[in-house]
Amino acid sequence: MKKALISFLLVLAIVFSFALGVGAEEQHEIAVVVKVAGIPWFSRLEEGVKQAAKDFGVNAYMVGPTTADPAPQVQMVEDLVTRGVDAICVVPSDAKSLAPVFNRAREQGIVILTHESPFETEAVDWDVETIDSVQYGKAPVDAIVEKLKETGELEKYTPENPAGFVMLVGSLTVPLHNFWADTALEHAAENYPFLKELTSRLPTAESVEDSRAAVLDLITTYGDQLKAVIGWGSLGPVGAAQAVTEKGMEDQIIVVGSAIPSTVAPYLRTGAVDWAQLWDPRDAGYAMVYIAKQMLDGEEIVEGMEIPGMGPISIDGKVISVNQIKVMRTAEEAEALGF
């Protein structure tokens, strides 16, 4: 009887231990490294990362430096490689500077994904985009021209008497910001020769205050020549709007660009911002974690596979994309987006 009880307890312990092992199966660890933590854009992206972690049963989280400086971002990725996480998803400040550590990571079997970096893909597994980047680069230029039509000013501008504009980017090394800026310049040159860039793009658009200060300086420098500002970073149009509001120039300077709906809605209402666009950064965070999870599970990434809630993907080389551009012409359109 005693031997039978001991045998039964032994079997029970083995079964219990096995059950514990199955229940405690290690989750994939997926780190998302952004350009700069603590700003609204990346706080929204973090919501997508957290939701994906919940939906797909992975340990996914977001980290980022306190400034949009490539060096600390590279160090963060190096630390994650040393720790041996399963996947690293990065919104690069400078994709070229990250290439060496990306290569080391992939040699160790770590999945590497990027976002906002479709032109520097040699060292990554995939880049994940939620917009058509060419259309995104052209659209603000078209919006400026439409605004000039609305105000009846279009006909007064010629190549000899151009409407001057400036562009604000996150930094001079952010690939997608600078691609959009290049696309905007090409589009203007080919289709609107009466638009002229007054000065080289300024690396201020990850900071409201830097963008505000830059536009105040531009107003002083260029006066009536400055007709429009395009902000490619999500805080650029907000800073520009603050500057034109301070100067009482809401009806004189057109402000367009990328912006978070809840942040830009008050400026759309006053007319300090005339038009805005973006994709939902929450979608980007969610999509990166989803693709990383599929790869870690050994699933093949193929044309037409669906990211939950975003539809089927397109694949071009190493770029995975869905087109989810959202346009805001009014405060009501911005508020309707819900974030």
TILO-680899 format. One line per 5 residues: number of its first residue (from 1); for each residue x, y, z of N, C-alpha, C. Coordinates in steps of 0.2 Angstrom, whole numbers, plus 5000, padded with zeros to 4 digits. Atoms other than C-alpha are relative to their C-alpha. Layout:
N
NUM	X/Y/Z/X/Y/Z/X/Y/Z; ...
END
This chain:
339
1	5004/4994/5000/5000/5000/5000/5004/5006/5000; 4996/4994/4999/5014/5012/5005/5004/5001/4993; 4996/4999/5006/5024/5008/4989/4995/5002/4994; 5005/4998/5005/5008/5010/4978/4999/5008/5001; 5002/4993/4998/5005/5027/4987/5006/5005/4997
6	4994/4996/5002/5023/5033/4984/5001/5000/4992; 5000/5000/5008/5022/5027/4965/4995/5005/4998; 5005/4995/5003/5006/5037/4963/5002/5007/5001; 4997/4993/4999/5014/5053/4971/5005/5001/4995; 4995/4998/5005/5029/5051/4960/4997/5001/4993
11	5003/4998/5007/5018/5050/4944/4997/5006/5000; 5003/4994/5000/5008/5064/4950/5005/5006/5000; 4995/4994/5000/5024/5075/4953/5002/5001/4993; 4997/4999/5007/5030/5071/4935/4995/5003/4996; 5005/4997/5004/5013/5075/4928/5000/5008/5001
16	5000/4993/4998/5013/5091/4938/5005/5004/4997; 4994/4996/5002/5030/5096/4933/5000/5001/4992; 5001/4999/5008/5026/5093/4914/4995/5005/4999; 5005/4995/5001/5011/5103/4916/5002/5007/5001; 4997/4994/4998/5021/5117/4924/5004/5002/4994
21	4995/4999/5005/5034/5116/4910/4996/5003/4993; 5004/4997/5006/5020/5118/4896/4997/5006/5001; 5003/4994/4998/5012/5132/4905/5005/5006/5000; 4995/4995/5000/5028/5141/4907/5004/5001/4994; 4996/4999/5006/5033/5140/4889/5002/5007/4999
26	4997/4993/5000/5045/5154/4886/4997/5004/4994; 5003/4996/5005/5037/5168/4876/5006/5003/4995; 4995/4997/5004/5046/5176/4861/5001/5007/5003; 4998/4994/4998/5055/5192/4866/5001/5005/4994; 5000/4996/5005/5052/5206/4854/5001/5007/5002
31	4998/4993/4998/5060/5223/4857/4999/5005/4994; 5001/4994/5005/5054/5239/4847/5004/5006/5003; 4996/4994/4999/5067/5253/4847/4998/5006/4996; 5002/4994/5004/5061/5270/4842/5005/5005/5000; 4995/4994/5001/5070/5286/4837/5000/5004/5007
36	4999/4996/4994/5065/5295/4853/4993/4998/5004; 5005/5001/4996/5054/5290/4867/4997/5006/5004; 5003/4994/4996/5041/5301/4876/4996/5005/4996; 5004/4995/5004/5034/5310/4862/4993/4997/4997; 5006/5003/5002/5016/5308/4856/5000/4994/4995
41	4999/5004/5006/5020/5299/4840/5002/4993/5002; 4998/5006/4998/5029/5285/4848/4997/4997/5006; 5005/5002/4995/5018/5284/4863/4994/4996/4997; 5006/5003/5004/5004/5280/4851/5003/4993/4997; 4997/5006/5003/5016/5267/4842/5000/4994/5006
46	4999/5005/4995/5019/5259/4859/4993/4996/5002; 5006/5003/4999/5000/5256/4861/4999/4994/4995; 5000/5006/5005/5001/5245/4845/5004/4994/5002; 4995/5006/4998/5016/5235/4852/4997/4997/5006; 5003/5003/4994/5007/5232/4869/4994/4996/4998
51	5006/5003/5002/4991/5227/4860/5002/4993/4996; 4998/5006/5004/5000/5215/4848/5003/4995/5005; 4998/5005/4995/5009/5207/4864/4995/4996/5003; 5006/5003/4997/4992/5204/4871/4997/4995/4995; 5004/5004/5005/4984/5197/4855/5004/4994/4998
56	4996/5005/5003/4999/5186/4850/5004/4996/5005; 4996/5004/4994/5006/5180/4867/5007/5000/5000; 4993/4999/5000/5023/5187/4865/5002/5006/5006; 4997/4995/4995/5034/5198/4877/5003/5005/4995; 4998/4994/5004/5034/5214/4866/5000/5006/5004
61	5000/4993/4996/5039/5231/4873/5004/5005/4995; 4997/4994/5003/5046/5248/4867/5005/5003/5004; 4995/4996/4997/5061/5257/4871/5003/5005/4995; 4997/4995/5005/5070/5273/4864/5004/5005/5004; 4997/4995/4997/5082/5286/4868/4996/5007/5002
66	5004/4994/4998/5077/5303/4876/5001/5006/4994; 4999/4995/5006/5084/5313/4860/5000/4996/4994; 5000/5003/5006/5083/5309/4842/5007/5000/4997; 4993/5000/5002/5102/5305/4841/5001/4993/4998; 4999/5007/5002/5108/5290/4832/5004/4996/5005
71	4995/5004/4996/5122/5285/4844/4996/4997/5006; 5003/5004/4995/5111/5281/4859/4995/4994/4997; 5004/5005/5003/5099/5271/4848/5004/4994/4998; 4996/5005/5002/5113/5261/4841/5002/4996/5006; 4998/5004/4994/5119/5257/4859/4994/4996/5003
76	5005/5003/4997/5102/5252/4864/4999/4993/4996; 5001/5006/5004/5101/5239/4849/5006/4995/5002; 4994/5004/4998/5119/5233/4854/4998/4996/5006; 5001/5003/4993/5113/5230/4872/4995/4994/4999; 5005/5005/5001/5098/5220/4865/5003/4994/4997
81	4996/5006/5003/5109/5209/4854/5004/4996/5005; 4996/5003/4995/5120/5206/4869/4996/4996/5004; 5005/5004/4996/5105/5200/4879/4997/4994/4997; 5002/5005/5004/5100/5189/4865/4992/4999/4999; 5007/5000/5002/5082/5194/4862/4998/4997/4994
86	5002/5004/5006/5072/5185/4849/5000/5004/4993; 5001/4995/5005/5068/5200/4838/5001/5007/5002; 4999/4993/4998/5072/5218/4837/4997/5004/4994; 5003/4995/5005/5061/5231/4827/5002/5007/5002; 4997/4993/4999/5068/5248/4824/4997/5005/4996
91	5002/4994/5004/5062/5265/4818/5007/5004/5000; 4993/4997/5000/5080/5271/4813/5000/5008/5000; 4998/4993/5001/5087/5288/4816/5005/5001/4995; 4995/5001/5005/5101/5283/4805/5001/4993/4998; 5000/5007/5002/5099/5267/4796/5007/4997/4998
96	4993/5003/5002/5117/5266/4789/5004/4999/5007; 4996/5001/4994/5124/5268/4807/4998/4994/5004; 5002/5006/4996/5114/5253/4813/5002/4994/4996; 4999/5006/5005/5119/5241/4798/5005/4995/5004; 4996/5005/4997/5134/5234/4807/4997/4996/5006
101	5003/5004/4994/5124/5229/4823/4995/4996/4998; 5005/5004/5003/5110/5223/4812/5003/4993/4998; 4997/5006/5003/5122/5211/4803/5002/4995/5006; 4998/5004/4994/5129/5205/4820/4994/4996/5003; 5006/5003/4997/5111/5202/4826/4998/4994/4996
106	5002/5005/5005/5106/5192/4811/5004/4994/5000; 4995/5006/5000/5122/5181/4812/4998/4996/5006; 5002/5003/4994/5115/5177/4830/4993/4997/4999; 5007/5003/5001/5098/5172/4823/4995/5004/5003; 5005/4995/4998/5089/5188/4829/4997/5003/4994
111	5004/4997/5005/5075/5194/4818/5001/5007/5000; 4999/4993/5001/5078/5212/4812/4995/5003/4996; 5004/4996/5004/5064/5223/4806/5001/5007/5001; 5000/4993/4999/5063/5241/4803/4993/5003/4997; 5006/4996/5002/5049/5254/4800/5003/5007/4998
116	4998/4993/5002/5051/5271/4791/5007/5000/4997; 4993/5001/5003/5067/5264/4782/5000/4995/4994; 5000/5005/5006/5062/5256/4765/5006/5000/4995; 4994/4999/5004/5078/5262/4757/5007/4997/5002; 4994/5003/4997/5091/5254/4768/4998/4993/5003
121	5002/5006/4998/5086/5236/4769/5005/4994/4999; 4995/5005/5001/5102/5226/4765/5001/4996/5007; 4998/5003/4993/5105/5223/4784/4994/4997/5004; 5006/5002/4996/5087/5218/4789/4997/4995/4997; 5004/5005/5003/5075/5204/4786/4994/5003/4996
126	5006/4997/5003/5060/5215/4782/5000/5008/5003; 5002/4993/4998/5055/5234/4782/4993/5000/5000; 5007/5000/5000/5037/5236/4787/4997/5007/4999; 5003/4994/5001/5027/5251/4780/4993/5000/5000; 5007/5000/5000/5009/5256/4782/4997/5006/4996
131	5002/4995/5005/5009/5269/4768/5003/4999/4993; 4997/4999/5006/5013/5273/4750/5004/5006/5000; 4995/4995/4999/5029/5283/4752/5000/5005/4995; 4999/4995/5006/5029/5291/4735/4993/5005/5001; 5006/4996/5000/5011/5297/4737/5000/5005/5006
136	5000/4996/4994/5014/5303/4755/5005/5006/4999; 4995/4994/5001/5029/5314/4749/4997/5005/4995; 5003/4995/5005/5018/5322/4735/4995/5004/5003; 5007/4998/4997/5002/5325/4745/5001/5007/5003; 5000/4994/4997/5008/5340/4755/5001/5006/4995
141	4999/4995/5005/5014/5350/4740/4993/5001/4996; 5007/4999/5003/4997/5347/4731/4995/5004/5005; 5004/4996/4996/4989/5353/4747/5001/5007/5001; 4998/4993/5000/4999/5369/4747/4996/5003/4994; 5003/4997/5006/4993/5372/4729/4992/5001/5000
146	5007/5000/4999/4975/5368/4733/4998/5006/5005; 5001/4994/4996/4976/5381/4747/5001/5006/4997; 4999/4994/5004/4983/5394/4735/4994/5001/4996; 5006/4999/5004/4968/5391/4724/4994/5002/5004; 5005/4998/4996/4956/5392/4738/5000/5008/5002
151	4999/4993/4998/4963/5409/4743/5000/5005/4994; 5000/4995/5006/4963/5416/4725/5007/5002/4999; 4994/4997/5001/4982/5418/4726/5004/4997/4995; 4996/5004/5005/4988/5405/4714/5003/5003/4994; 4998/4997/5006/4989/5416/4699/5005/5005/5001
156	4995/4994/5000/5000/5429/4706/5007/4997/5001; 4994/5003/4999/5014/5416/4708/5003/4997/4993; 4997/5003/5006/5026/5412/4694/5007/4998/5001; 4993/5002/4999/5044/5405/4692/5004/5006/5002; 4996/4994/4999/5050/5423/4692/4998/5003/5007
161	5003/4998/4994/5039/5427/4707/4997/4994/5004; 5003/5006/4997/5038/5411/4717/4997/5000/5007; 5002/5001/4993/5029/5405/4732/5005/4996/5004; 4994/5003/4996/5043/5401/4745/4997/4995/5005; 5002/5004/4994/5042/5386/4756/5006/4997/5003
166	4994/5003/4997/5053/5377/4768/4997/4993/5003; 5002/5007/4997/5053/5359/4775/5004/4998/5006; 4998/5002/4994/5056/5352/4792/5000/4993/5001; 4999/5007/4999/5063/5335/4795/5002/4998/5007; 4997/5002/4994/5067/5324/4810/5007/5001/5001
171	4993/4999/5000/5085/5324/4806/5002/4999/4993; 4997/5001/5007/5096/5324/4790/5002/4993/4999; 4998/5007/5001/5099/5306/4793/4994/4995/5000; 5006/5005/5000/5081/5299/4794/4998/4999/4993; 5001/5001/5007/5078/5290/4778/4994/5002/4997
176	5006/4998/5003/5060/5292/4776/4998/5007/4999; 5002/4993/5000/5058/5310/4781/5004/5003/4994; 4996/4997/5005/5072/5314/4768/4998/4998/4993; 5003/5002/5006/5064/5303/4755/4994/5004/4998; 5006/4996/5001/5048/5312/4757/5002/5007/4997
181	4998/4993/5002/5057/5329/4756/5002/5000/4993; 4997/5001/5007/5066/5323/4740/4994/5000/4995; 5006/5001/5005/5049/5317/4732/4996/5007/5000; 5004/4993/5000/5041/5334/4737/5003/5005/4995; 4996/4995/5005/5055/5344/4728/4999/4998/4993
186	5001/5002/5006/5054/5333/4713/4993/5001/4997; 5007/4999/5002/5035/5334/4712/4999/5008/4999; 5001/4993/5001/5035/5353/4714/5004/5002/4994; 4996/4998/5006/5049/5355/4701/4996/4998/4993; 5003/5003/5006/5040/5344/4688/4993/5003/4999
191	5007/4998/5001/5022/5351/4691/4998/5007/5002; 5002/4994/4998/5022/5367/4700/5007/5005/5001; 4994/4996/5000/5037/5378/4695/5000/5007/5003; 5001/4994/4996/5030/5393/4704/5001/4999/5008; 4998/5002/4993/5035/5384/4721/5007/5000/5000
196	4993/5000/4999/5052/5387/4727/5002/4999/5007; 4997/5001/4993/5062/5380/4742/5004/5005/5002; 4996/4994/4998/5069/5395/4751/5007/4998/5003; 4994/5002/4997/5082/5385/4761/5000/4993/5001; 5000/5008/4999/5088/5367/4764/4996/4998/5006
201	5005/5002/4994/5077/5357/4775/5004/5000/5007; 4998/4999/4994/5079/5359/4793/4999/4995/5005; 5001/5006/4996/5082/5345/4806/4997/5002/5007; 5003/4998/4994/5069/5351/4819/4994/4996/5002; 5007/5002/4999/5053/5341/4817/4999/4994/5005
206	5001/5005/4994/5055/5329/4832/4999/5004/5006; 5001/4996/4994/5053/5344/4843/4995/5006/4998; 5004/4994/5002/5039/5357/4844/5004/5006/5001; 4997/4994/4998/5050/5370/4852/5005/5002/4995; 4995/4999/5005/5064/5368/4839/4997/5002/4994
211	5004/4998/5006/5051/5369/4825/4998/5007/5000; 5003/4993/4999/5043/5384/4832/5006/5005/4999; 4995/4995/5001/5060/5393/4834/5003/5001/4993; 4998/5000/5007/5065/5388/4817/4996/5004/4995; 5004/4996/5004/5050/5395/4809/4999/5007/5002
216	4999/4993/4998/5051/5411/4819/5006/5003/4996; 4994/4998/5003/5068/5413/4812/4999/5001/4993; 5002/4999/5008/5062/5410/4794/4996/5005/4999; 5005/4995/5001/5048/5422/4796/5005/5007/5000; 4996/4994/5000/5061/5435/4801/5005/5001/4994
221	4996/5000/5006/5073/5430/4787/4997/5002/4993; 5002/5000/5006/5062/5428/4773/4993/5005/4999; 5005/4996/5000/5047/5439/4777/4994/4998/4995; 5006/5002/5005/5033/5439/4763/5002/4994/4995; 4998/5005/5005/5043/5427/4753/4998/4993/5003
226	5002/5006/4997/5039/5413/4765/4992/4999/5000; 5007/5001/5001/5022/5406/4760/4998/4993/5003; 5002/5007/4998/5022/5388/4766/5005/4996/5004; 4995/5004/4996/5030/5376/4779/4997/4993/4999; 5001/5007/5000/5030/5357/4777/5004/4997/5005
231	4997/5004/4994/5033/5347/4793/5000/4993/4999; 5001/5007/5001/5038/5329/4790/5000/4996/5006; 5000/5004/4994/5041/5324/4808/4993/5002/5003; 5007/4998/4998/5024/5324/4818/5000/5006/5004; 5000/4994/4996/5029/5339/4829/5001/5006/4996
236	4998/4994/5004/5035/5350/4815/4994/5005/4998; 5006/4995/5001/5017/5357/4810/4998/5003/5006; 5002/4997/4994/5013/5360/4828/5005/5006/5002; 4995/4995/4998/5029/5370/4831/4999/5006/4995; 5001/4995/5005/5026/5379/4815/4994/5004/5001
241	5006/4997/4999/5008/5383/4819/5001/5005/5006; 4999/4996/4994/5014/5390/4836/5003/5007/4998; 4996/4994/5002/5026/5402/4827/4995/5004/4996; 5004/4996/5004/5013/5408/4814/4994/5003/5004; 5005/4998/4996/5000/5410/4828/5003/5006/5004
246	4996/4994/4996/5013/5421/4838/5000/5006/4996; 4999/4994/5005/5015/5432/4823/4994/5002/4997; 5006/4998/5003/4997/5433/4819/4999/4999/4992; 5000/5001/5008/5000/5425/4801/4997/4994/4998; 5004/5006/5002/4988/5411/4801/4997/5000/4993
251	5003/4999/5006/4980/5418/4785/5006/5001/4994; 4995/4998/5005/4997/5422/4777/5005/4994/4998; 4995/5006/5001/5008/5406/4779/4996/4993/5001; 5004/5006/5001/5001/5389/4774/5005/4995/5004; 4997/5005/4997/5006/5375/4786/4997/4993/4999
256	5002/5006/5002/5005/5357/4781/5005/4994/5002; 4995/5005/4998/5013/5340/4785/4997/4994/5004; 5002/5006/4996/5013/5325/4796/4998/5002/5008; 5002/4998/4993/5004/5326/4813/4995/4995/5003; 5005/5004/4997/4994/5316/4826/4994/5004/5001
261	5006/4997/5000/4976/5320/4825/4998/5004/5006; 5002/4996/4994/4973/5325/4843/5004/5006/5001; 4996/4994/4999/4988/5336/4843/4999/5006/4995; 5001/4995/5005/4984/5345/4827/4993/5003/4999; 5007/4997/5000/4965/5347/4829/4999/5007/5002
266	5001/4993/4998/4966/5363/4838/5003/5005/4995; 4997/4995/5005/4977/5371/4825/4997/5000/4994; 5005/5000/5006/4966/5365/4811/4994/5004/5001; 5006/4996/4998/4952/5373/4820/5001/5008/4999; 4998/4993/5000/4961/5390/4821/5002/5002/4993
271	4997/4998/5006/4968/5389/4804/5008/5001/5000; 4993/5000/5000/4986/5389/4810/5003/4994/4996; 4998/5005/5005/4988/5372/4801/4994/4999/4995; 5005/5000/5005/4979/5370/4785/4999/4993/4997; 5001/5007/5002/4981/5351/4781/5005/4996/5003
276	4995/5005/4997/4989/5336/4789/4998/4993/4997; 5000/5007/5002/4992/5318/4785/5004/4996/5005; 4996/5005/4997/4999/5302/4793/4997/4994/4999; 5003/5007/4999/4997/5284/4796/4999/4999/5008; 5001/5001/4993/4992/5278/4813/5006/4996/5003
281	4994/5003/4998/5008/5274/4822/4999/4994/5004; 5002/5006/4996/4998/5261/4833/5000/4994/4995; 5000/5005/5005/4996/5251/4816/5007/4998/4999; 4993/5001/5002/5015/5252/4813/5003/4995/5006; 4998/5004/4994/5019/5245/4831/4997/4993/5000
286	5004/5007/5000/5006/5231/4829/5003/4996/4994; 4998/5004/5006/5012/5226/4812/5007/4997/5001; 4993/5002/4999/5030/5225/4816/5000/4994/5005; 5001/5005/4995/5026/5214/4831/4997/4993/4997; 5003/5006/5003/5015/5203/4821/5004/4996/4995
291	4996/5003/5005/5027/5200/4807/5006/4997/5003; 4995/5003/4997/5041/5197/4819/4998/4993/5003; 5003/5006/4997/5030/5184/4828/4999/4994/4995; 5001/5005/5006/5026/5175/4811/5007/4997/4998; 4993/5002/5002/5045/5174/4807/5002/4995/5006
296	4998/5004/4995/5049/5167/4824/4996/4993/5001; 5004/5006/5001/5035/5154/4822/5002/4996/4994; 4998/5003/5006/5043/5149/4806/4995/5001/4994; 5005/4998/5005/5029/5156/4795/5003/5004/4994; 4997/4997/5006/5034/5161/4777/4996/5007/4999
301	5003/4993/5001/5030/5180/4774/4999/5000/4992; 5002/5000/5007/5021/5180/4757/4995/5006/4998; 5004/4996/5003/5012/5192/4746/4993/4998/5001; 5007/5001/4999/4994/5194/4751/4998/4997/5007; 5002/5002/4993/4995/5187/4769/4997/5006/5003
306	5003/4994/4997/4985/5198/4780/5003/5001/5007; 4999/4998/4993/4990/5208/4795/4993/5002/5003; 5007/5000/4997/4975/5207/4807/4998/5008/5000; 5003/4993/5000/4964/5223/4805/5003/5005/4995; 4997/4996/5005/4975/5230/4791/5000/4998/4993
311	5001/5002/5007/4972/5219/4776/5006/4996/4998; 4995/5004/5003/4983/5210/4764/5006/5004/4999; 4993/4996/5001/5002/5215/4762/5002/5000/4993; 4997/5000/5006/5011/5220/4747/5008/4999/5001; 4993/5001/4999/5030/5215/4745/5004/5002/4994
316	4995/4998/5005/5043/5224/4735/5007/4999/5003; 4994/5001/4998/5060/5217/4738/4999/4998/5008; 5000/5002/4993/5062/5217/4757/4995/5005/5004; 5005/4995/4997/5048/5230/4760/4993/4997/5000; 5007/5002/4999/5031/5224/4767/4996/5007/5001
321	5003/4994/4999/5018/5237/4765/4992/4999/4999; 5007/4999/5001/4999/5241/4767/4999/5008/5000; 5001/4993/5001/4992/5258/4762/4995/5003/5005; 5005/4997/4995/4984/5267/4777/5001/5007/5002; 4999/4993/4999/4987/5285/4774/4993/5003/5002
326	5006/4997/4997/4975/5296/4784/5001/5008/4999; 5000/4993/5002/4971/5314/4778/4995/5004/5005; 5004/4996/4996/4965/5328/4789/5000/5007/4997; 5001/4993/5003/4958/5344/4781/4997/5005/5005; 5003/4996/4995/4948/5350/4796/5001/4997/5007
331	4999/5003/4993/4948/5348/4815/4995/4994/5001; 5005/5005/5000/4932/5337/4813/5003/4993/4997; 4997/5006/5003/4942/5325/4802/5005/4997/5004; 4995/5002/4995/4956/5324/4814/4997/4997/5006; 5003/5003/4994/4945/5321/4829/4997/4993/4999
336	5003/5007/5002/4936/5307/4820/5004/4994/5000; 4995/5006/5000/4952/5297/4819/5001/4997/5007; 5000/5003/4993/4951/5295/4838/5006/4999/5003; 4993/5000/4996/4969/5297/4843/5004/5006/5000
END
